[in-house]
């Protein structure tokens, strides 16, 4: 296990480095740069050249990349080329907004998915199972931005029950008006809950009718013990990897949901950084998202290995 963790950790570092190089290369190849964005069509060639020199954009791409990575090793994430604000401060503010949406959604998924998936899997083919499966398929088929718009139109604009957007609100303001978070949390929860619950349901159904469970029943082991000690661990192993992808999606920045509800979170921040060709910000967002993906997927793989069904047939 230690060797496996070490190999995966080294691979994770390599993956993050590849992501940084790829993002920087693609950003450098895009037409225009921050100077073009700031000055627009009204900027003269002399003004553009002067601004490029002031921002350090006249240096070779390799020099700028090495300069950024050198500062990164000291904990300095750099400064935004557009706003002049330290990148760490801007990401910190946006991360608070994303966490206020992502953490409640993650808690709901963590609590509800195992319950719904297990109940559905243990009652395979029942009316409850068919109803839950139908609801999961319908919700999964609706794109997040469409579900968000439908909820805004029905719950906010037509019924007037909840606020429609959070335009201009930071994390502190959201904490004083938690009702603003309800709709985005529902939208974020829906798809991930469906994915994880269906994964657990399939695992429970497969393990319940598997050879290990059948042999234990022949040995006289109680059904409750079979389910708790053998069926559930075997079903939750593969689901751990799906859960890791849910964490990655919820905390890595839900761009469409943030856009629909007017949240200034990590997802919209990354999009704005790309639009502004603000490479220090783009690089930091890429590192944050890649690091999150690597860590949670590594944790999911380790959990899946730990929960994998064993071959022993004893109670």
N, C-alpha and C positions, 0 to 999 in steps of 0.2 A: 504493500500500500504506500509506503514512504517513497519508494522508487517511482511509483505511478504519479504521486502528487508532485514530485520534483520534476519529472518529465513534462507534465502538464503545465507546471508553473513556468518552466523555460519556454515551452511552446507559446504560452500566453504572452510572455514578454516579446517574443518574436512577432506574434500576431499584431500586438499594439504598435510595434515599430513599423511593420509593413503598412498598417492603416495610416500612420502619420506620414510616411513617405508618399503613399498613393494619394492621400488627400492634398498634400502640399503640391505634388506634381500636377494633379488635375486643376487645383486652384490657380497655379501659375500659368497653365495653358489656356485658361478661359480668356475670352477677349475682354480687354479693359482691365483696369485695376482700381484701387481705392481712390486715386487721384481723379480718374475719369468720373467715378460715381459722385464724388464731392463737388467737382466743378461743373459737371454736366456739359451740355452742348455749348454753353456760353463761355467756357474757359478757353483762353488762347493757348497755343502750343507752348509759349514761354511760361505761362502760369502753371500749366500741367507739369512741365519739366521741373519747375522750381518746387512744386508741391511733392513730386516724386522724390526729389533729392532730400527734402526736409523729412519725409516719412521713411527714407531709406529704401525706397522701391527701385532706385537706380542701381543697386548692388545686384550681383549675380544671385540667382535663385538658390544655388548651393550654399552661398555665404549666408543668406538670410535664414535658411533652414538650420544650419549649424549654430548660428547666433541664437535662434529661438530655443533649440534643444539644450544649448549650454546654459541658458538662463533657467530652463525647466529643471535641470538637475539641481539647481540651487533653490528651487521652490518658487521662482519668479515666472508667472504665467504670461507676462508681457502686458502691454497696454493696447487698448483698442485704437486702431488707426483712424477710426471715424469719430468717436466721442472723446478720446483721450483718457477714458476711465480705465483703471486696472481691470484686466479681464476677469481676475478672480472675484472682484467685487460684483461685477455684473452677473456672473454665473451664480454667485451665492444668492443674489436677490431672486433670480429666476428659478433656482433650484428649490427655494422655499415654496414658490407657487406650485411647481410641479409635484412636490412632495405632498402638499395639501390635497391634491387630487389623487395622486397615486397610492399613498399609504392607506387611506380608507378603502379604496377599491381593492387593494391587495388583501386587506383584512377580510373583506367580504368574500373574495375568491377563496382565500385560505379556509374560511369557516364553512361556506356553503357548498363548494365543489365536492369535497369528500363526502358530505352528508347526502347530497343529491345523487352523486355517482354511485355510492354504496347502496342506497335504498333502491335505485333503479336497477342496478346489477343483480341484487338479491331477489328482486321481483321481476326478473326478465320475462317479457311478454305480457305482463299485466296491464291493466288500464292506466295505472300510475306510470309505469315504464313508458308506455306509448305516448302518454300526455307530455311527460318530461322530454322525451326525445323529439317530439314534434315542436315543442316550444324552443328547444335548443337549436334545431335546424332552422327554424324561422328567424330567430334572433341572429344566428351566425350568418345567415344569408343577407341581412341588412347591413350595408356599410356603416361604419361608425359615424361619418359625417351626415348620412341620411337619417340615421336614428336620432342624432343630435338635433337636426333641423326639425324633425317631426315632434320631438319633445318640446322644443322651444315654441313651435307653432301651437301645439295643443295645450301644454301645461302652463306656459308663460303668457303667450299672447292671447289665447282664447279663454282659458280658465283663470288666468291671473293669479295662480297659486304660488309660483316661484319666480325669482328674477331670471331674466333671459340671458344676460351677459355680465361679464366682470371687467368691462373695458376701463382701463386706468387704475385698477386696484392691484396693490401689491399684497404680499403675504400677510402683513399686519392688518390691512383693511379686510382681507378675506376672513381672518379670524374673528373680526367683529360682526361679520355678516355671513355666517356659515350656510345660510339658505342658498347662497350663490353657488355653493359647491355641490348641491344635491344632484342636479341634472348631469353635470360632467362626470361625477362619480358613477352614476347609473350607466352612462354610456360606456365608460371605461371598463366597468365590471362586466357588462353583458357578454361581449365576445369572449373574453378570457375565461369567464365562468362556464360558458358553453363548451369551449375547447377542453378545459380541464375536467369538467364533470363527465363528458362523453368518454374521455380517455380512461378515467377511473371506472366508469360503468363497464366499458369493454374489458378492462382488466379483471374486475370482480367477476363478471360473467364467465370469462375464460378460466380463471383459477377455481371458481366454484365447481365447474364441471371437469376439472383437470384430474390427472391420474393420482396426484398426491392427495388431494381432498377425498377422492373416492376410496383410496386405500385406507386413509385414516378413519373413514366412516365404517369400513369393514372391520377395523380393529376395535370399534366400539367407542371411538372418541366422540364426545358431544359436539353437536353442530355448532354451538356457540364457540367452542374452542377451535374448531376447524376454521371458522370464519375469522376470528380475531387473530389467531397465531399463524395462520398459513394463507388464507385467501387475501386478507387485506394487505399484508406486507408484500405479497407477490404482485398485487394490483398497483400498489403505490410506488413500486420501483420504477417502472416505465413512466408513470405519471410525474415523478420527480423531475424528469427532464422537461416535460411540458410545463411544469410549474416554473422552472427556471426561465423558460421563454416568456411566461406571463410576467414575471418580475422584471425581466429586461424590457418588455413592452410598456409596462406601467410606469417604471421609474426612469426609463431612458428618454422620455419625452414623447408625448402623444401629440404629434403635430396637428392632425386634423381636428381633434377634440379641442385643443387650445385655440385653434383658429376659429372654430364655430362659436365658442363661448367667450372669445375675446380675452383669453388668459395670456399673460406675458411670461410663459414658462420656458423651459429649456428647448422644447421643440421649435417654437416660433423664434427663439433667439438664434438657433442654428440656421434657420432659413434666412433670417435677416442678415446674419453674418455672411452667408454665401452671396446674397444679393448685393451686399456692399463690398464684396471682395476683401473683407477684413480678415486676412489670413491668420493673425494671432488668435482671434476668436474662433475661426473655423478649426484651427489645429487643436485648440483646447477642448472644444465641443467634441471633436472626433476622438480625442484621447479619452474623454469622460465616457462617451457612449461605448467605445471599444473596451475600455476597462470594465465597465459595468457588465457588458455582455460576456467577457471572458470569465470574470469572477463568478457570476451567477450560474453560468453553464458548467464551470468546473465544480461548483457546489452541487449542481443537479446530477452530474455524472457520479460524483462520490456517493451521493444519497442513493442513486439507482443501484450502484454496486453493493452498498450496504444492505439495501432492502431486497436485493435479488433473491428469488426463492432458492432455498438450498435443496439438496437431493435427499437429505435424510428423511425417513418416513416415520419418525418417532413423534410422539405427542409431546 
